[in-house]
Amino acid sequence: MPTSFLPRFPVLAALLLAGAVSTAAAAGPASPWKRGIENQRQADLGDGTFLNPVFPGDRPDPSVLKDGDDYYLTLSSFDAYPGLPIWHSRDLVNWVPLGHAITRNVGSIWAPDIVRHEGRYYIYFPARTGGTEGSVRSNWVVWADDIRGPWSEPVELGLGKYIDPGHAVGEDGKRYLFLSGGDYVQLSDDGLRVVGEPKHVYDGWKYPESWDVEGYAQEGPKIHKRGQWYYMTTAVGGTAGPPTGHMVITARSKSIHGPWENSPHNPITRTRSRDEPWWSRGHATVVEGTDGRWWMIYHGYENGYWTLGRQALLEPIEWTDDGWFLARGGDLGKPLRKPSGEAIGAHGMALSDTFDGTSLGHQWSFYDPGRDEYDRLSFGNGAMGVQGKGRTPADSSPLTVIAGDKAYQFEVELEIEPGAVGGALLFYSDRLYVGVGSNGERFIMHRYGQERPVEGLPPGKGGKLWLRVTNNQHIVTFHTSRDGKRWEKYPVQMEVSGYHHNVAGQFLALKPAIYAAGSGKVHFRDFRYRALDY
């Protein structure tokens, strides 16, 4: 299904709307970041410098395409659909959303590569079904003649043994996909099918045995050409596990077919100590700025905040006289001079939603949706109706948004039809979530991905209520209201610093969410989000 989603209401309206949300965070030192839409942190400090992350929140495996003076970015969307979000920038720091490239669920999407070839845009990506371990893999491509879409239906390429395809054009003019483990394969001229069998071309770079990493895991090949050299930039060391795992390495060759020579400066980037502000840094795309300066954009976990997922970091690089590049960002906890180019709009997007449109807002994604998931939605009278599915958040495909701050609060009004159960959550996966639900008469507590009471809620008569969720640096509180004015604190609070990949797998993040279960509909109104000061 071709698709292009755009934010449905102006930033100013979102700011006014979000301003009504109370800020319950305790007083503390001022944030080093600028504050933007809904008080969300933004990297651009407004003085010619920026402070990482350039993309707060769960933005893993960023792939960047330079197209003239424009940059386009996509990233791993995993089990969230619509998937493959596309962002636009002219300065590599401020990014605005353009839409998504895929709506049909083909599995958990990992490590894409966005390219332009002969005037057409392509995104190559792997997808898994059946979970992380023992899962079924395949590789796919979608294409469009306009970056804003419509995008094609996904075309399956196969290559089930591999992940992380990276597109390249060789000196022979032919197209290739580089793959995990150092293999590559030729593509057809239209880029929509594989020609022949994969061949092994690169053995990788081996780090010292004394280093603490998750595992070797040679992955994420990205190819760029500078002068007479092709450069293959990859990641090794695993993407999670110890903070000192994961890294950026590079190799070069004068032929796309090799031999590939490792850089004497490997690893180009690596977290060396758990005391650093960013952990598990790796999986880079190398891109030239419009003023000739060069950059790497890659992901990392924020110190102490695995829950936010892998966030996108930008670091300058410098070329040596003999044609290698070095990382020059230094301490990524300090501001850096911005790349060239001007912001094309306020960074990011509003997460708040008045539900006054006719389709799902750009900020929302279903978790692991079925084929008919969008048919569950209806819009009208300032509400989004969601037909119930399953019995609990685990099997209801909740709707989630990506939060990028250490402290935030959101609230939503629910009108629950008889037979339905609706609620508000912090959702990591179907195995791990926390929140409060209701059948309109009674409440249910979701803790550790389990229900209290364990038998769930019986069908109720329905009703109207408001729910508020506050996540203040991993301390989570809930409030409920019957009129949206007088709030009562829910008697159970939670600490959620362990809701992340190193506990539950799947490489996801803890996200604000709403859900509808049971046999009736839940009508959601006036979802209001605001990042809190800390």
ZIFEN-V880050 format. One record per residue. N is the residue number from 1. BURIAL is # if it has 16 or more other C-alpha atoms within 10 Angstrom, else .. Layout:
BEGIN
N:BURIAL ; N:BURIAL
END
This chain:
BEGIN
1:. ; 2:. ; 3:# ; 4:# ; 5:# ; 6:. ; 7:# ; 8:# ; 9:# ; 10:. ; 11:# ; 12:. ; 13:. ; 14:# ; 15:# ; 16:. ; 17:# ; 18:# ; 19:. ; 20:. ; 21:# ; 22:. ; 23:. ; 24:. ; 25:# ; 26:. ; 27:. ; 28:. ; 29:. ; 30:. ; 31:. ; 32:. ; 33:# ; 34:. ; 35:# ; 36:# ; 37:# ; 38:# ; 39:# ; 40:# ; 41:# ; 42:# ; 43:# ; 44:# ; 45:# ; 46:. ; 47:. ; 48:. ; 49:. ; 50:# ; 51:# ; 52:# ; 53:# ; 54:# ; 55:# ; 56:# ; 57:# ; 58:# ; 59:# ; 60:# ; 61:# ; 62:# ; 63:# ; 64:# ; 65:# ; 66:# ; 67:. ; 68:. ; 69:. ; 70:. ; 71:# ; 72:# ; 73:# ; 74:# ; 75:# ; 76:# ; 77:# ; 78:# ; 79:# ; 80:# ; 81:# ; 82:# ; 83:# ; 84:# ; 85:# ; 86:# ; 87:# ; 88:# ; 89:# ; 90:# ; 91:# ; 92:# ; 93:# ; 94:# ; 95:# ; 96:# ; 97:# ; 98:# ; 99:# ; 100:# ; 101:# ; 102:# ; 103:# ; 104:# ; 105:# ; 106:# ; 107:# ; 108:# ; 109:# ; 110:# ; 111:# ; 112:# ; 113:# ; 114:# ; 115:# ; 116:# ; 117:. ; 118:. ; 119:. ; 120:. ; 121:# ; 122:# ; 123:# ; 124:# ; 125:# ; 126:# ; 127:# ; 128:# ; 129:# ; 130:. ; 131:. ; 132:. ; 133:. ; 134:. ; 135:. ; 136:. ; 137:# ; 138:# ; 139:# ; 140:# ; 141:# ; 142:# ; 143:# ; 144:# ; 145:. ; 146:. ; 147:# ; 148:# ; 149:# ; 150:# ; 151:# ; 152:# ; 153:# ; 154:# ; 155:. ; 156:# ; 157:# ; 158:. ; 159:# ; 160:. ; 161:. ; 162:# ; 163:# ; 164:# ; 165:# ; 166:# ; 167:# ; 168:# ; 169:# ; 170:# ; 171:. ; 172:. ; 173:. ; 174:. ; 175:# ; 176:# ; 177:# ; 178:# ; 179:# ; 180:# ; 181:# ; 182:# ; 183:# ; 184:# ; 185:# ; 186:# ; 187:# ; 188:. ; 189:. ; 190:. ; 191:# ; 192:# ; 193:# ; 194:# ; 195:. ; 196:. ; 197:. ; 198:# ; 199:. ; 200:. ; 201:# ; 202:# ; 203:. ; 204:# ; 205:# ; 206:. ; 207:. ; 208:. ; 209:. ; 210:. ; 211:. ; 212:. ; 213:# ; 214:# ; 215:. ; 216:# ; 217:. ; 218:# ; 219:# ; 220:# ; 221:# ; 222:# ; 223:# ; 224:# ; 225:# ; 226:. ; 227:. ; 228:. ; 229:# ; 230:# ; 231:# ; 232:# ; 233:# ; 234:# ; 235:# ; 236:# ; 237:# ; 238:# ; 239:# ; 240:# ; 241:# ; 242:# ; 243:# ; 244:# ; 245:# ; 246:# ; 247:# ; 248:# ; 249:# ; 250:# ; 251:# ; 252:# ; 253:# ; 254:# ; 255:. ; 256:# ; 257:# ; 258:. ; 259:. ; 260:# ; 261:# ; 262:# ; 263:# ; 264:. ; 265:. ; 266:# ; 267:# ; 268:# ; 269:# ; 270:# ; 271:# ; 272:# ; 273:. ; 274:. ; 275:. ; 276:. ; 277:# ; 278:# ; 279:# ; 280:# ; 281:# ; 282:# ; 283:# ; 284:# ; 285:# ; 286:# ; 287:# ; 288:# ; 289:# ; 290:# ; 291:. ; 292:. ; 293:. ; 294:# ; 295:# ; 296:# ; 297:# ; 298:# ; 299:# ; 300:# ; 301:# ; 302:# ; 303:. ; 304:# ; 305:# ; 306:# ; 307:# ; 308:# ; 309:# ; 310:# ; 311:# ; 312:# ; 313:# ; 314:# ; 315:# ; 316:# ; 317:# ; 318:. ; 319:. ; 320:. ; 321:. ; 322:. ; 323:. ; 324:# ; 325:# ; 326:# ; 327:# ; 328:. ; 329:# ; 330:. ; 331:. ; 332:# ; 333:. ; 334:. ; 335:# ; 336:# ; 337:. ; 338:# ; 339:# ; 340:# ; 341:# ; 342:. ; 343:# ; 344:. ; 345:. ; 346:. ; 347:# ; 348:# ; 349:# ; 350:# ; 351:# ; 352:# ; 353:# ; 354:# ; 355:# ; 356:# ; 357:# ; 358:. ; 359:. ; 360:# ; 361:# ; 362:# ; 363:# ; 364:# ; 365:# ; 366:# ; 367:# ; 368:# ; 369:# ; 370:. ; 371:. ; 372:. ; 373:# ; 374:. ; 375:. ; 376:. ; 377:# ; 378:# ; 379:# ; 380:. ; 381:. ; 382:# ; 383:# ; 384:# ; 385:# ; 386:# ; 387:# ; 388:# ; 389:# ; 390:. ; 391:# ; 392:# ; 393:# ; 394:# ; 395:. ; 396:# ; 397:# ; 398:# ; 399:# ; 400:# ; 401:# ; 402:# ; 403:# ; 404:# ; 405:# ; 406:# ; 407:# ; 408:# ; 409:# ; 410:# ; 411:# ; 412:# ; 413:# ; 414:# ; 415:# ; 416:# ; 417:# ; 418:# ; 419:# ; 420:# ; 421:# ; 422:# ; 423:# ; 424:# ; 425:# ; 426:# ; 427:# ; 428:# ; 429:# ; 430:# ; 431:. ; 432:# ; 433:# ; 434:# ; 435:# ; 436:# ; 437:# ; 438:# ; 439:# ; 440:# ; 441:. ; 442:. ; 443:# ; 444:# ; 445:# ; 446:# ; 447:# ; 448:. ; 449:# ; 450:# ; 451:# ; 452:. ; 453:. ; 454:. ; 455:. ; 456:# ; 457:# ; 458:. ; 459:# ; 460:# ; 461:. ; 462:# ; 463:# ; 464:# ; 465:# ; 466:# ; 467:# ; 468:# ; 469:# ; 470:# ; 471:# ; 472:# ; 473:# ; 474:# ; 475:. ; 476:# ; 477:# ; 478:# ; 479:# ; 480:# ; 481:# ; 482:# ; 483:. ; 484:. ; 485:. ; 486:. ; 487:. ; 488:. ; 489:. ; 490:. ; 491:. ; 492:. ; 493:. ; 494:. ; 495:. ; 496:# ; 497:. ; 498:# ; 499:# ; 500:# ; 501:# ; 502:. ; 503:. ; 504:. ; 505:# ; 506:# ; 507:# ; 508:# ; 509:# ; 510:# ; 511:# ; 512:# ; 513:# ; 514:# ; 515:# ; 516:# ; 517:# ; 518:# ; 519:# ; 520:# ; 521:# ; 522:# ; 523:# ; 524:# ; 525:# ; 526:# ; 527:# ; 528:# ; 529:# ; 530:# ; 531:# ; 532:# ; 533:# ; 534:#
END
